[in-house]
Amino acid sequence: MVYTAKDYDRALLAPEEVFESPMDVVNTESLTPEQKLKVLQHWEANGRDLQVATEESMTGPGRSHLGEVRRAINKLCETADIDLSSAAD
C-alpha cells in the first residue's frame, strides 16, 4: 500500500487507524526512516497512555501493542542505522 502525506499526518495522531501493525510501519516504502520513527514513537506514547489508563481502571479502546511497537522501533533502528540517542521526538 502507498501512504500519502495525509496518511502520515493521521498516523501521527492515531497510528493504529492507518497501519494494521507496528511492523507495517517499518515495512512500508512510502515513508522515510525518520517519518517511520516518529509514527512508531507516537504509537508507543499512545500505548503508554493506554497502559496508564488501564492501570487506573479507566479502560480505553483497543490494546496498546507496546511490545510490538518496541520490537518495530528496534528493527527500524537496526535496518535504517538510526541512533535513538540522537533521534529526538
C-alpha distances in whole Angstrom, upper triangle without the diagonal:
4,6,10,13,14,11,13,16,15,14,18,19,18,15,15,14,11,10,12,13,15,14,10,11,13,10,8,9,8,11,15,17,19,16,15,18,19,16,18,21,21,19,23,25,24,24,28,29,28,30,33,33,33,36,37,37,35,32,29,25,23,24,24,22,24,24,20,20,23,22,18,20,23,20,18,22,23,20,20,24,24,27,27,31,30,27,28,26
4,7,10,11,9,11,14,14,13,16,19,18,15,16,15,11,11,14,15,16,15,11,11,13,11,8,8,6,9,13,15,17,14,14,17,18,16,18,21,20,20,23,25,24,25,28,29,29,31,33,33,34,37,38,38,36,33,30,27,25,26,25,23,25,26,22,21,24,23,19,20,23,21,18,22,23,20,19,23,23,26,26,30,28,25,26,24
4,7,8,6,7,10,11,10,13,15,14,12,14,13,9,10,13,14,15,15,11,10,13,12,8,9,5,7,11,14,15,12,11,15,15,13,15,18,17,17,20,22,21,22,25,26,26,28,31,31,31,34,36,36,33,31,27,24,23,24,23,21,23,24,21,19,22,22,18,19,22,20,18,21,23,20,19,22,22,25,24,28,26,23,23,21
4,5,5,6,9,10,10,13,15,15,14,16,14,11,13,16,17,17,18,15,13,15,15,11,11,7,9,12,15,15,12,13,16,15,13,17,19,18,18,22,23,22,24,27,27,27,30,32,32,33,36,37,37,34,32,28,26,25,26,25,24,25,27,24,21,24,24,21,21,24,23,20,22,25,23,21,24,23,26,25,28,27,23,23,21
4,5,5,6,9,10,11,13,14,13,16,15,12,14,18,19,18,19,16,14,16,17,13,13,9,9,11,14,14,10,12,15,14,12,16,18,16,17,21,21,21,23,26,25,26,29,31,30,32,35,36,36,33,31,28,26,25,26,24,24,25,27,24,21,24,25,21,21,24,23,20,22,25,23,21,24,22,25,24,26,25,21,21,19
4,5,5,6,9,10,11,12,12,15,13,10,13,17,18,18,20,17,15,18,18,15,15,12,12,15,17,16,13,14,17,15,13,17,18,16,17,20,21,19,22,25,24,25,28,29,29,30,33,34,34,31,29,25,23,23,24,23,23,24,27,24,22,25,26,22,22,26,25,22,24,27,25,23,26,25,27,26,28,27,23,23,20
4,5,5,6,9,10,10,9,11,10,7,9,13,15,15,16,13,12,15,15,12,13,10,10,13,15,15,11,12,15,13,11,14,16,14,14,18,19,17,19,22,22,22,25,27,27,28,31,32,32,29,27,23,21,20,21,20,20,21,23,21,18,22,22,19,19,23,22,19,22,25,23,21,24,23,25,24,27,26,22,22,19
4,5,5,6,9,10,9,12,11,8,10,14,15,14,15,13,10,13,14,12,12,9,8,11,12,12,8,9,12,10,8,11,13,12,12,16,16,16,18,21,21,21,24,26,26,27,30,31,31,29,27,23,21,21,21,20,19,20,22,19,17,19,20,17,17,20,20,17,19,22,21,19,21,20,22,21,23,22,18,18,15
4,5,5,7,9,9,13,11,10,12,16,17,16,18,16,13,16,18,15,16,13,11,14,15,14,10,12,13,11,9,13,14,11,13,16,16,15,18,20,20,21,24,25,25,27,29,30,30,27,26,22,21,21,21,20,20,21,23,21,18,21,23,19,19,22,22,20,21,25,24,22,24,22,24,22,24,23,19,18,15
4,5,5,6,7,10,8,7,10,14,15,15,17,15,13,16,18,15,17,14,13,16,17,16,12,13,15,12,9,13,14,11,12,15,15,13,16,19,18,18,22,23,22,24,27,28,28,25,23,19,17,17,19,17,18,19,22,20,17,20,22,19,19,23,23,20,22,25,25,23,26,23,25,23,26,25,21,20,17
4,5,5,4,7,7,6,8,11,12,11,14,12,10,13,15,13,15,13,11,14,14,13,10,10,11,9,6,9,11,8,8,12,13,11,14,16,16,17,19,21,21,23,25,26,27,24,22,18,16,16,16,15,15,16,18,16,14,17,18,15,15,19,19,17,19,22,21,20,22,20,22,20,23,22,19,18,15
4,6,6,10,10,9,11,14,14,13,16,14,12,14,17,15,17,15,12,14,14,12,9,10,10,7,5,9,9,6,8,11,11,10,13,15,15,16,19,20,20,22,24,25,26,23,22,18,17,17,17,15,16,16,19,17,14,16,18,16,15,19,19,17,18,22,22,20,22,19,21,18,21,20,16,15,12
4,6,9,9,10,12,15,15,14,17,16,14,17,20,18,20,18,16,18,18,16,13,13,14,11,8,11,11,7,8,12,10,9,12,14,13,14,17,18,18,20,22,23,23,20,19,16,15,15,16,14,16,16,19,18,15,18,20,18,17,21,22,20,22,25,25,23,25,23,24,21,23,23,19,18,14
4,6,6,7,9,11,12,12,15,14,13,16,18,17,19,17,16,18,18,17,14,13,14,12,9,10,11,8,7,11,11,8,11,13,13,12,16,17,17,18,21,22,22,19,17,13,12,12,13,12,13,14,17,16,13,17,19,16,17,20,21,19,21,24,24,23,26,23,24,22,24,25,21,20,16
4,5,5,6,9,9,8,12,10,9,12,14,13,16,15,13,15,15,15,12,10,12,10,6,8,10,7,6,10,11,9,10,14,14,14,16,18,18,19,22,23,24,21,19,15,13,12,13,11,11,13,15,13,11,14,16,13,14,17,17,16,18,21,21,20,22,20,22,20,23,23,19,19,15
4,5,5,6,7,8,11,10,10,13,15,14,18,17,16,18,18,18,15,13,14,14,10,10,12,10,7,11,12,10,10,14,14,13,15,18,18,18,21,22,22,20,17,14,11,9,10,9,9,12,14,12,11,15,16,14,15,18,18,17,20,23,22,22,25,23,25,22,25,26,22,22,19
4,6,7,10,11,14,12,12,16,16,15,18,16,16,19,20,20,16,15,17,15,12,13,15,12,10,14,15,12,13,17,16,15,18,21,20,20,23,24,24,21,18,15,12,11,13,13,13,16,18,16,14,18,19,17,18,22,21,20,23,25,25,24,27,25,27,25,28,28,25,24,21
4,7,9,10,12,10,9,13,14,12,15,13,13,16,17,17,14,12,15,14,10,12,15,13,11,15,16,14,15,19,19,18,21,23,23,23,26,27,27,25,22,18,15,14,15,15,14,17,19,16,14,18,19,16,17,20,20,18,21,23,22,22,25,23,26,24,27,27,23,23,20
4,5,7,9,6,7,10,11,10,13,12,12,15,16,16,14,11,14,14,10,10,14,13,10,14,16,14,14,18,19,18,20,23,23,23,26,27,27,25,22,19,16,14,14,14,12,15,16,13,12,15,15,13,14,18,16,15,19,21,19,19,23,21,24,22,26,26,22,23,20
4,7,8,7,9,12,12,12,15,15,16,18,18,19,17,14,16,17,13,12,16,15,12,15,17,15,15,18,19,18,19,23,22,22,25,27,26,24,21,18,15,12,13,13,11,14,15,12,12,15,15,13,15,18,17,17,20,22,21,21,24,23,26,24,27,28,25,25,22
4,5,5,7,9,10,11,15,15,15,17,16,18,16,12,14,15,12,10,14,13,10,12,15,14,13,16,18,17,18,21,21,21,23,26,25,24,21,18,16,13,12,11,8,11,11,8,8,12,11,9,12,15,14,14,17,18,18,19,21,20,23,21,24,25,22,23,20
4,5,5,7,9,10,14,15,13,15,13,15,13,10,10,12,9,7,10,11,8,10,13,13,12,15,17,16,17,20,21,21,23,25,26,24,22,19,17,14,13,11,8,9,10,6,5,9,8,6,8,11,10,10,13,15,15,16,18,17,19,17,21,22,18,19,17
4,5,5,6,9,12,14,13,14,13,15,14,10,11,14,11,9,13,14,12,13,16,16,15,18,20,20,20,23,25,24,26,29,29,28,25,23,21,18,16,14,11,12,11,8,8,10,8,5,9,11,9,9,12,13,12,14,17,16,19,18,21,22,19,21,19
4,5,5,6,10,11,11,13,13,15,13,10,12,14,11,10,14,15,12,14,18,17,17,20,22,21,22,25,26,26,28,30,30,29,26,23,20,18,17,16,13,15,15,11,10,13,12,9,11,14,12,11,15,16,14,15,18,18,21,20,24,24,21,22,20
4,6,6,9,9,8,10,10,11,9,6,9,10,8,7,11,12,10,13,15,15,16,18,20,20,21,24,25,25,27,30,30,28,26,23,21,18,17,16,13,14,15,11,10,12,12,8,9,12,11,9,12,14,13,13,16,15,18,17,21,21,17,18,16
4,6,8,10,9,10,8,11,10,6,8,11,10,9,12,14,13,14,17,18,17,20,22,22,23,26,27,27,29,31,32,31,28,25,24,21,20,17,15,15,15,11,10,12,10,6,8,10,8,6,10,11,9,10,13,13,16,15,19,19,16,18,17
4,6,9,9,11,10,13,12,9,12,14,13,12,16,17,16,17,20,21,20,23,25,25,26,29,30,30,32,34,35,33,30,28,25,23,21,20,17,18,17,14,13,15,13,9,12,13,10,9,13,13,10,11,15,15,19,19,22,22,20,22,20
4,5,7,9,10,12,11,9,12,14,12,12,16,17,16,18,21,21,21,24,26,25,27,30,30,31,33,35,35,33,31,28,25,23,22,21,18,20,20,16,15,17,16,12,14,16,13,11,14,16,13,13,16,17,20,20,24,23,20,22,20
4,6,8,9,12,11,10,13,15,14,15,18,19,19,21,23,23,24,27,28,29,30,33,34,34,36,38,39,37,34,31,29,27,26,24,22,23,23,19,18,20,18,15,16,17,15,12,15,16,13,12,16,16,20,21,24,23,20,22,21
4,7,10,12,10,9,13,14,13,15,17,18,18,20,22,22,24,26,27,28,30,32,33,33,36,37,38,36,33,30,28,26,26,24,22,23,24,20,19,21,20,16,17,19,17,14,17,19,16,14,18,18,21,21,25,23,20,21,20
4,7,8,6,6,10,10,10,12,14,15,15,18,20,20,21,24,25,26,28,30,31,32,34,35,36,34,32,29,27,25,25,23,21,21,22,19,17,18,18,14,14,17,15,12,14,16,14,12,15,15,18,18,21,20,16,18,16
4,5,5,6,9,10,11,12,14,15,17,18,20,21,22,24,26,27,28,30,32,33,35,36,37,35,34,30,29,27,26,24,22,22,22,20,17,18,18,15,14,16,14,11,12,15,12,10,12,12,15,15,18,17,14,15,15
4,5,5,6,9,10,10,12,14,15,16,18,20,21,22,24,25,26,28,30,31,33,35,36,34,32,29,28,26,25,22,20,20,20,17,15,15,15,12,10,12,11,7,8,11,9,6,9,8,11,12,15,14,11,13,13
4,5,5,6,9,10,10,12,14,15,16,18,20,21,23,24,25,27,29,30,31,33,35,33,31,28,28,26,25,22,21,19,20,18,15,16,16,13,11,13,13,10,10,13,12,9,11,8,11,11,14,12,8,10,10
4,5,5,6,9,10,11,12,14,15,17,18,20,21,23,24,26,27,29,30,32,33,31,29,26,25,24,23,20,19,19,20,18,15,16,17,13,12,15,15,11,12,15,14,12,14,12,14,14,16,15,11,12,10
4,5,5,6,9,10,10,12,14,15,16,18,20,21,22,24,26,27,28,30,31,29,28,25,23,22,20,18,16,16,17,14,11,13,13,10,9,12,11,8,10,13,12,10,13,11,14,13,16,15,12,13,12
4,5,5,6,9,10,10,12,14,15,16,18,20,21,22,24,25,27,29,30,28,27,24,23,22,20,17,16,14,15,14,10,11,12,9,7,10,11,7,8,12,12,10,12,9,11,9,13,12,9,10,9
4,5,5,6,9,10,10,12,14,15,16,18,20,21,23,24,26,27,29,27,25,22,22,21,20,17,16,15,17,15,12,13,15,12,10,13,14,11,12,16,16,14,15,12,13,11,14,13,9,9,7
4,5,5,6,9,10,11,12,14,15,16,18,20,21,22,24,26,27,25,23,20,19,18,17,14,13,13,15,13,10,12,14,11,10,14,14,12,13,17,16,15,17,14,16,14,17,17,13,13,10
4,5,5,6,9,10,10,12,14,15,16,18,20,21,22,24,25,24,22,19,18,17,15,12,11,10,12,10,6,8,10,8,7,10,11,9,11,14,15,14,16,13,15,12,15,16,13,13,10
4,5,5,6,9,10,10,12,14,15,17,18,20,21,23,24,23,22,19,19,18,16,13,12,10,13,12,8,9,12,10,8,11,13,12,12,15,17,15,16,13,14,11,13,14,11,10,7
4,5,5,6,8,10,11,12,14,15,16,18,20,21,23,20,19,16,16,16,15,12,12,11,14,13,10,12,14,13,11,15,16,15,16,19,20,18,20,17,17,14,17,17,14,12,9
4,5,5,6,9,10,10,12,14,15,16,18,20,21,19,17,14,14,13,11,8,8,8,11,10,7,10,12,11,10,14,15,14,16,19,19,19,20,18,19,16,18,19,16,15,12
4,5,5,6,9,10,10,12,14,15,16,18,20,18,17,15,15,14,12,8,8,6,9,9,6,7,11,10,9,12,14,14,15,18,19,19,20,17,17,14,16,18,15,14,12
4,5,5,6,9,10,11,12,14,15,17,18,17,16,14,15,14,13,9,11,9,12,13,10,11,14,14,12,15,18,17,17,21,22,21,22,19,19,15,17,18,15,14,11
4,5,5,6,9,10,11,12,14,15,16,14,13,11,11,11,10,7,10,9,13,13,11,13,16,15,14,18,19,19,20,23,24,23,25,22,22,19,21,22,19,17,14
4,5,5,6,9,10,10,12,14,15,14,12,10,11,10,8,4,6,6,9,10,9,11,14,14,14,16,18,18,19,22,23,23,24,22,22,19,21,23,20,19,16
4,5,5,6,9,10,10,12,14,13,13,12,13,13,10,7,9,7,11,13,11,11,15,15,15,17,20,20,20,23,25,25,25,22,22,18,20,22,19,18,15
4,5,5,6,9,10,11,12,11,11,9,11,12,11,8,12,10,14,16,14,15,18,18,18,20,23,23,23,26,28,27,28,25,25,21,22,24,21,19,16
4,5,5,6,9,10,10,9,8,6,8,9,7,6,10,10,13,15,14,15,18,18,19,21,23,23,24,27,28,28,29,27,27,23,25,27,24,22,19
4,5,5,6,9,10,10,9,9,11,11,8,7,10,9,12,14,13,14,17,18,18,20,23,23,24,26,28,29,29,27,26,23,24,26,24,23,20
4,5,5,6,9,8,9,10,13,14,12,10,13,12,15,17,16,17,20,21,21,23,25,26,26,29,31,31,31,28,27,24,25,27,25,23,20
4,5,5,6,5,6,7,10,12,11,11,14,14,17,19,18,19,22,23,23,25,28,28,29,31,33,33,34,31,30,27,28,30,27,25,23
4,5,5,5,5,7,10,11,10,10,13,13,16,18,18,19,22,23,23,25,27,28,29,31,33,33,34,32,31,28,29,31,29,27,25
4,5,7,8,11,14,14,13,12,15,14,17,19,19,20,23,24,24,26,28,29,30,32,34,34,35,32,31,28,29,31,29,28,25
4,5,8,11,14,16,15,15,18,17,20,22,22,23,26,27,27,29,31,32,32,35,37,37,37,35,34,30,31,33,31,29,26
4,6,9,13,14,14,15,18,18,21,23,23,24,27,28,28,30,32,33,34,36,38,38,39,36,36,32,33,36,33,32,29
4,6,10,12,13,14,17,18,21,22,22,24,26,27,27,30,32,32,33,35,37,37,38,35,35,31,33,35,32,30,27
4,7,9,10,11,15,16,19,20,20,22,24,25,26,28,30,30,32,34,35,35,37,34,34,31,32,34,32,30,27
4,6,8,9,13,14,18,18,18,20,23,23,23,26,28,28,29,32,33,33,34,32,32,29,31,32,29,28,24
4,7,9,12,14,17,17,17,20,22,21,23,26,27,27,29,31,32,32,34,31,32,29,31,33,29,28,25
4,7,9,12,14,14,14,17,19,19,20,23,24,24,26,28,29,29,31,29,30,27,30,31,28,27,24
4,6,9,11,11,12,14,16,16,18,20,21,22,24,26,27,27,29,27,28,25,27,29,26,26,23
4,5,8,9,9,11,13,14,15,17,18,19,21,23,24,25,26,24,24,21,24,26,23,22,19
4,6,5,6,9,10,10,12,14,15,16,18,20,21,22,23,22,22,20,23,25,22,22,19
4,5,5,6,9,10,10,12,14,15,16,18,20,21,22,20,20,17,20,22,19,19,17
4,5,5,6,9,10,11,12,14,15,17,18,20,21,19,20,17,20,22,20,21,19
4,6,5,6,9,10,10,12,14,15,16,18,19,18,19,17,20,22,20,21,19
4,5,5,6,9,10,10,12,14,15,16,17,16,17,14,17,19,16,17,15
4,5,5,6,9,10,11,12,14,15,16,14,14,12,15,17,15,16,15
4,5,5,6,9,10,10,12,14,15,14,15,13,17,19,17,18,18
4,5,5,6,9,10,10,12,13,13,14,13,17,18,15,17,16
4,5,5,6,8,10,10,11,10,11,9,13,14,12,13,13
4,5,5,6,9,10,10,9,10,9,13,14,13,15,15
4,5,5,6,8,10,10,12,12,15,17,15,18,17
4,5,5,6,8,7,10,10,14,15,12,15,15
4,6,5,5,4,7,7,11,11,10,13,14
4,6,5,7,9,10,13,14,13,17,18
4,6,8,11,13,16,16,15,18,19
4,6,9,11,14,14,12,16,17
4,7,10,12,12,11,15,17
4,6,9,8,7,11,13
4,5,6,6,10,12
4,5,5,7,9
4,6,7,10
4,6,10
4,7
4
